[in-house]
Amino acid sequence: MEEIEFCKTDFLYMLNELNKYAIENDVKDVWIQNCTTVQSIHFTHFDERYKRNGNPGNDYLNIYLDRDTHESAYEKYERMMTAMKEGVLL
């Protein structure tokens, strides 16, 4: 089976859908950033269940246009959406 290429259209779709969901649903515990220098989507999830030196913290995922495969990018995208929709940890 031939691997599907991860392209700019997929990347822009993900970025748009993540931002759209966060805005429309007034999600307060995430930070979504598009880093144009390295062509990545940086998604940070803030939650007291993450611990950093005993203090509440965060965790993050990055989707890279030139490093991720179609499959790995969509797996990360689904984890990001699930974190926003269901409040589960990354």
N, C-alpha and C positions, 0 to 999 in steps of 0.2 A: 504494500500500500504506500502510495506516494504521500510525503508530508506536505501539508498545506503551509504556504508561506505566510508569515505574520507581516502585514503591510501597514502603511500609514492609514488606510481606511479603517482597519480594525482598531488601531491605536486611537484614532480620533473618535471613533464610536465609543470606546471604553471611557475615554476622558469625558466625553459629553454625557454619557449615561451616569457615571459616578457623580459628576457635578449636579446634573439635573435631579437625581434622586435626593442628594444631600440638601439641595435648596428647597425643593418641593415638599420635603418631609421635615424640614427644620432640624436636621441632624446637627447636634452640638459637639459631639465627641470625636470628630474626625478632622483631619487636615489633608486636603487634596491639593497637590502642587504639580504643575507641569514644568519640568526642567528642560528647556529647549537646548541647552548646551550639550547634554548627553542624551537627549530625546527619551525622557523617562517620565512616567507617572509615579509620583511619590505619594503614598497613602499612609498617613499616620493615624492610629487609633488610640485614643486616650481612655484609660479605664483604671479604676483603683485596684482591680484584680492583677494588673501587671505590677510587679514589684521591682524597684531599682533602689538598692541599698536600704531596703526596708520601707521605702516611700512609694506612694502611688506613682505609676509611670505610664509608659506607652510601648507600643510595638508598631512596626511598620513593614510594608511590602513595597517593592519597586517593580514596575513593568518597564522593560527597556525595549525600544523599537528594534535595535540592532542586535540584541543579545538573546531575547526570548524567542522561543518557537511559538507557533500559533497555539499549540496545546498548553504550554506552560503559562503563556500570557492569559489565556482564558481561565485556567485554573486559579491564578492569582486574582483575576477580575471577579470571579465568583466568590472567592473568600472575602474580598473587599465589600462586595454587595451584601453578603451574609452578615458581616460585622455590622453594617449600617442597619439592615432590616431586622435582624434578630438579636443584636447586641452580644453576639458570641465573640470570643477572643480570636485573634488571628492565629 
